[in-house]
């Protein structure tokens, strides 16, 4: 099957031709005909299989054949994604595939003041791609309504569950109109995800292009048993011995990611970290440098496991293996994309052996054990000291000092006023903000005012 056999509208075919897209991927071949008929769909496919085009192309076809005025403070299509990076990636795909259609596309996630976002959405848009928390901040401020949504997409549903978005998703489900088309995509389908799907889907067609939780066939999976305190030395040796085009290095925590970067910089090795504590400017800068090949190493937490679509990633290194087995699938799915081969290397400490056992059970793959290098202990003794923490590129040292001082004063004032301890640390992602915090912080916009964002993509060219 080829794209010209699917019956897509001429402007979409023109956009596909400009990108030299001829043959749809398996998930696209199965999903697009179903969605063109207006049916609900539950799709199971690994990352990197073309899921975005599988729902973007038939949705754009619907808009091309059913032009309407955009609803004020509303949207015709809503796409929910777990991370900012994935939301931006999806929106860019809509802009590329719909470049010859007169459609507006908005991305809603952390990064700019909420006032800019409210203004951008006030006239209504065709497609909103959002993270759940930022979306609910807008709805709570009556800047956006979902009553006019005709197509709803929940992408990376299992990642949404892992990041604690179950309650925001249930809220969104109650706000959507009954008469709509629903598209539900997930790389894995445990019972919890099936229960979530039942809240959104109406007699869906189920499509799957791979057994659940399988790993990419073209990924050479290796592992080392190593003490936790010696992993940094092993990482240096692996980086010296491997021919690396681009490598993603995964840690379980934000602090761990920053620590790995400082050790690499101490050894004169350039690397960036990307995680939920980084500003949107820092995350964008790091991702662009990695995508353009200016830096070969990107150290990330699992927030980036599905939000990074970068070709040419030759290696995935699990500096710390995930404590959720399915995350391993998503991590190594960042390599061996578009028909290429890839290498996944995992460092396993003694306390991580239960995680390894769960991964091998879930993936049905026995990881190959690689012995430590002969000069390993010499490398441990010669490990350079980590570089000192440096200020982020998005702010000057003076700006960062003023902001930190302001945050301390604000938090002290809040504790004195409420008589309560520090507010719980907010999880990675864009979880909804608490209203009292919002009003104090930004006159009603809340965390949304200084962390929320909309990127105006405008009508596709």
C-alpha positions in Angstrom: 0.0 0.0 0.0 1.1 3.6 -0.7 -0.2 6.9 0.5 -1.9 7.6 -2.9 -4.1 4.6 -2.3 -5.5 5.8 1.0 -7.8 8.5 -0.5 -6.3 11.5 1.4 -7.2 15.0 0.3 -5.1 16.6 -2.4 -3.4 19.3 -0.2 -2.2 16.5 2.2 -0.9 14.4 -0.7 1.0 17.5 -1.9 2.6 18.0 1.5 3.6 14.3 1.7 5.1 14.5 -1.8 7.2 17.5 -0.7 8.7 15.3 2.0 9.1 12.3 -0.3 6.8 10.2 1.8 5.5 7.3 -0.4 4.9 4.2 1.7 3.0 4.4 5.0 4.4 2.5 8.1 2.4 -0.5 9.4 0.6 1.5 12.0 -0.3 4.1 9.4 -1.6 1.4 7.0 -3.9 0.0 9.7 -5.0 3.2 11.4 -5.6 5.7 8.6 -8.4 3.8 6.8 -10.2 3.3 10.1 -10.0 6.9 11.1 -11.0 8.1 7.7 -14.3 6.3 8.3 -14.8 8.3 11.5 -14.4 5.4 13.9 -12.8 5.5 17.3 -9.4 3.8 17.5 -7.1 2.2 20.1 -3.6 1.8 18.7 -0.7 -0.1 20.2 2.7 0.6 18.7 6.2 1.3 19.9 7.8 4.7 19.7 9.3 5.6 16.3 6.7 3.7 14.3 4.9 6.7 12.8 2.0 7.1 15.2 1.8 10.9 14.8 1.2 10.7 11.1 -1.3 7.9 11.8 -3.6 10.3 13.5 -2.5 13.6 12.0 -3.2 12.7 8.3 -6.8 11.4 8.7 -7.6 14.3 11.0 -6.3 16.9 8.5 -8.2 15.1 5.8 -11.4 15.6 7.9 -10.6 19.4 8.3 -10.0 19.7 4.5 -13.4 18.1 3.7 -15.3 19.9 6.6 -14.1 23.5 6.8 -15.7 25.5 9.7 -15.1 28.7 11.6 -13.0 28.1 14.7 -15.0 28.4 17.9 -14.2 31.4 20.1 -12.0 30.3 23.0 -12.3 26.7 21.7 -10.8 24.2 19.4 -11.9 21.6 16.9 -9.2 19.1 17.8 -7.4 18.4 21.0 -4.2 16.3 21.3 -2.9 15.5 24.7 0.8 14.5 25.2 2.8 13.8 28.4 5.7 16.1 27.8 6.5 19.5 26.3 9.0 18.0 23.8 6.4 15.5 22.5 3.8 18.2 22.2 6.1 20.4 20.2 7.0 17.5 18.0 3.3 16.7 17.3 2.4 20.3 16.5 5.3 20.5 14.1 4.0 17.4 12.3 0.6 19.0 12.0 2.2 22.1 10.5 4.2 20.1 8.0 1.4 17.8 6.9 -1.1 20.7 6.8 1.1 23.3 5.2 -1.3 23.6 2.2 -4.4 23.9 4.4 -5.7 27.1 6.2 -5.5 25.7 9.7 -4.2 27.1 13.0 -2.2 25.0 15.4 -1.4 25.9 19.0 1.0 24.2 21.5 0.2 24.6 25.2 3.0 23.8 27.6 5.5 25.4 30.0 7.7 28.3 28.9 5.9 31.7 28.6 3.5 33.8 30.6 -0.1 32.6 30.6 -1.3 35.9 29.3 0.3 35.3 26.0 -1.4 31.9 25.9 -4.8 33.4 26.7 -4.5 35.9 23.9 -3.4 33.3 21.4 -6.4 31.1 22.1 -9.0 33.9 22.4 -10.0 33.8 18.8 -10.2 30.0 18.7 -8.0 27.5 16.9 -8.3 24.3 14.8 -5.8 22.1 16.7 -4.5 22.4 20.2 -1.7 20.2 21.3 -1.3 20.3 25.1 0.1 18.8 28.2 -2.7 18.1 30.8 -1.8 20.5 33.6 -1.4 23.6 31.4 -4.6 22.7 29.6 -6.5 22.6 32.9 -5.0 25.9 34.1 -6.5 27.5 31.0 -9.8 25.9 31.4 -9.9 26.9 35.1 -9.4 30.5 34.0 -12.1 30.2 31.4 -9.6 30.9 28.6 -10.5 27.7 26.8 -13.5 25.4 26.5 -13.6 21.9 25.2 -17.3 21.8 24.2 -16.5 22.2 20.5 -13.9 19.4 20.2 -14.7 17.1 17.2 -11.5 15.0 17.4 -9.7 14.0 20.6 -6.3 12.3 20.7 -4.6 10.8 23.8 -1.0 10.0 22.8 1.4 8.0 24.9 -1.3 7.0 27.4 0.9 4.7 29.4 3.4 7.6 29.9 0.6 9.7 31.1 -0.2 7.1 33.8 3.4 6.8 34.8 3.6 10.6 35.3 0.6 10.7 37.5 -1.9 12.4 35.1 -4.7 10.0 35.7 -6.9 12.5 37.6 -6.3 15.4 35.2 -7.3 13.0 32.3 -10.5 12.0 34.1 -11.4 15.7 34.4 -10.8 16.3 30.7 -13.0 13.3 29.9 -15.9 14.9 31.7 -15.5 18.2 29.7 -15.5 16.7 26.2 -18.7 16.6 24.2 -20.3 13.2 23.7 -20.3 13.4 19.9 -16.7 13.2 18.9 -14.1 10.9 17.4 -11.5 9.5 19.9 -8.0 8.3 19.1 -6.1 6.5 21.9 -2.4 5.5 21.4 -0.1 3.7 23.8 3.2 1.7 23.5 1.9 -0.8 26.1 -1.5 -1.9 27.2 -1.6 -3.1 30.9 -5.0 -3.3 32.6 -4.8 0.2 34.0 -4.5 1.6 30.5 -7.4 -0.5 29.3 -9.5 1.0 32.0 -8.5 4.5 31.1 -9.2 3.8 27.4 -12.8 2.7 28.3 -13.5 6.2 29.6 -12.7 7.8 26.3 -13.5 5.3 23.5 -16.8 4.3 22.0 -16.7 0.8 20.4 -13.1 1.3 19.1 -11.3 -0.6 16.5 -8.1 -2.0 18.0 -4.9 -2.1 15.9 -1.4 -3.3 17.0 1.8 -3.5 15.0 3.9 -5.4 17.5 3.5 -7.6 20.6 3.1 -5.6 23.8 6.4 -4.4 25.4 8.6 -5.9 22.7 12.0 -4.2 22.1 13.3 -3.1 18.7 14.8 -6.0 16.8 17.7 -4.0 15.5 18.9 -2.9 18.9 22.0 -4.7 20.2 21.3 -4.9 24.0 24.2 -5.2 26.4 24.7 -4.8 30.1 27.4 -4.5 32.8 27.2 -5.5 36.4 28.9 -2.6 38.3 28.9 -0.9 41.7 26.8 2.3 41.8 29.7 4.4 42.8 31.8 3.1 39.9 29.3 3.8 37.1 30.8 7.1 36.2 34.2 5.6 35.5 32.6 2.9 33.4 30.7 5.5 31.4 34.0 7.2 30.5 35.5 3.9 29.3 32.4 3.1 27.3 32.4 6.5 25.6 36.1 6.1 24.7 35.6 2.6 23.3 32.4 3.0 21.3 32.0 4.8 18.0 29.2 7.2 19.0 27.3 9.4 16.6 24.8 10.6 19.2 24.1 9.0 22.6 21.2 9.4 25.0 22.2 8.7 28.6 19.3 8.0 31.0 19.2 8.4 34.7 16.2 8.0 37.1 16.5 11.3 38.8 17.0 15.0 37.8 19.9 15.3 40.3 21.5 12.2 38.9 21.3 13.7 35.3 23.0 16.9 36.4 25.7 14.9 38.3 26.5 12.8 35.3 26.9 16.0 33.2 29.2 17.6 35.7 31.5 14.5 35.8 31.6 14.4 32.0 32.5 18.1 31.9 35.2 17.5 34.5 36.8 15.1 32.0 36.5 17.6 29.2 33.5 15.9 27.5 30.7 18.1 26.3 27.1 17.1 27.4 23.8 18.6 28.2 21.1 17.5 30.6 17.4 17.7 30.0 14.7 17.1 32.7 11.8 18.7 34.4 13.8 21.2 36.5 15.3 22.8 33.4 13.5 25.9 32.0 11.9 25.5 28.6 14.6 27.6 27.1 17.3 25.3 28.5 15.5 22.2 27.3 15.0 23.7 23.8 18.6 24.7 23.6 19.9 21.3 24.7 17.6 19.4 22.3 18.5 21.6 19.3 22.2 21.3 20.0 21.8 17.5 20.2 19.6 17.3 17.1 22.1 19.4 15.1 25.1 17.4 16.3 26.7 20.2 18.1 26.8 18.0 21.2 26.9 14.2 21.0 25.7 13.4 24.5 22.3 14.2 26.0 21.7 13.1 29.6 18.0 12.7 30.3 15.4 11.5 32.7 12.4 9.5 31.6 10.5 12.7 30.8 12.5 12.6 27.5 12.2 9.0 26.7 9.3 9.5 24.4 9.5 13.2 23.7 12.8 13.1 21.7 12.5 12.3 18.1 16.1 12.6 16.9 17.5 10.7 14.0 21.0 9.3 14.2 21.0 8.2 17.9 23.5 5.4 17.7 23.5 4.5 21.4 21.2 4.5 24.4 23.1 4.2 27.7 21.1 3.3 30.8 23.3 4.8 33.5 20.5 3.8 35.9 18.0 1.2 34.6 14.4 2.2 35.1 12.3 0.9 38.0 9.3 0.5 35.6 10.0 -2.2 33.1 8.0 -0.5 30.3 10.2 2.5 30.5 13.1 0.4 29.3 11.2 -0.2 26.0 10.7 3.5 25.5 14.3 4.4 26.3 15.9 2.1 23.9 13.3 3.0 21.3 15.2 6.3 20.8 17.8 4.3 18.8 17.5 2.0 15.8 14.9 4.3 14.2 14.0 4.6 10.5 15.6 1.3 9.6 18.9 1.9 11.3 20.7 -0.3 13.8 21.4 0.8 17.4 23.1 -0.2 20.6 21.6 -0.1 24.1 24.0 -0.5 27.1 22.8 -0.8 30.7 24.7 -0.4 33.9 23.2 -2.6 36.6 24.1 -2.2 40.3 23.3 -4.8 42.9 20.2 -3.0 44.1 18.9 -2.8 40.5 18.9 -6.5 39.8 15.2 -6.8 40.6 14.5 -4.1 38.0 16.6 -6.0 35.5 14.6 -9.2 36.2 11.4 -7.3 35.6 12.7 -5.9 32.3 13.8 -9.3 31.0 10.4 -10.7 31.9 8.5 -7.9 30.3 10.6 -7.8 27.1 11.2 -11.5 26.9 14.8 -10.7 26.0 17.9 -11.8 28.0 20.4 -9.0 28.1 24.0 -10.0 27.1 26.4 -9.6 30.1 29.6 -7.8 29.1 32.6 -8.1 31.4 34.2 -5.0 32.9 37.2 -3.7 31.0 40.6 -4.9 32.2 41.7 -1.4 33.1 38.5 -0.7 34.9 39.9 -0.2 38.4 42.6 2.1 37.0 39.8 4.2 35.5 38.0 4.3 38.8 41.1 5.6 40.6 41.9 8.1 37.9 38.3 9.5 37.6 38.4 13.3 37.2 36.5 15.4 39.7 33.2 16.8 38.6 32.9 20.3 37.2 31.3 22.9 39.4 27.6 23.5 38.8 27.1 26.3 36.3 24.3 28.8 35.7 21.7 27.9 33.1 22.0 29.6 29.6 18.5 31.1 29.8 19.3 33.6 32.6 22.3 35.7 33.7 23.8 35.0 37.1 22.2 38.2 38.4 18.8 37.2 37.1 19.1 33.8 38.7 20.1 35.2 42.0 17.2 37.7 42.1 14.8 34.9 41.1 16.1 32.5 43.8 15.9 35.3 46.4 12.3 36.1 45.4 11.3 32.5 45.6 12.8 32.1 49.1 11.0 35.2 50.3 7.7 34.0 48.8 8.0 30.6 50.3 8.8 32.0 53.7 5.8 34.3 53.5 3.5 31.4 52.5 4.7 29.2 55.3 4.1 32.0 57.9 0.7 32.8 56.5 -0.5 29.2 56.3 1.5 27.7 59.2 2.3 24.7 57.0 5.6 23.2 55.8 7.0 23.6 52.3 4.7 22.8 49.4 5.3 19.3 48.1 7.7 19.1 45.2 5.8 19.1 42.0 6.4 16.0 39.8 7.9 16.2 36.4 5.6 17.3 33.6 2.9 20.0 33.8 0.6 19.0 36.6 -2.2 21.4 37.5 -1.3 24.2 39.8 -3.0 24.9 43.1 -5.2 27.9 42.9 -4.0 29.9 46.1 -0.4 29.5 44.8 -1.6 30.7 41.4 -3.2 33.9 42.6 -0.3 34.8 44.9 2.3 34.1 42.2 0.9 35.8 39.2 -2.4 37.5 39.8 -4.5 34.6 38.9 -2.3 32.8 36.4 -0.4 30.7 39.0 2.4 28.5 38.2 0.9 28.8 34.8 2.0 32.4 34.6 5.7 31.8 34.8 6.0 28.2 33.7 3.0 27.8 31.4 3.3 28.3 27.6 1.7 28.5 24.2 3.7 28.5 21.0 1.7 30.0 18.2 2.4 28.1 15.1 -0.3 29.9 13.1 -1.8 28.7 9.9 0.4 26.1 8.1 2.3 27.4 5.3 
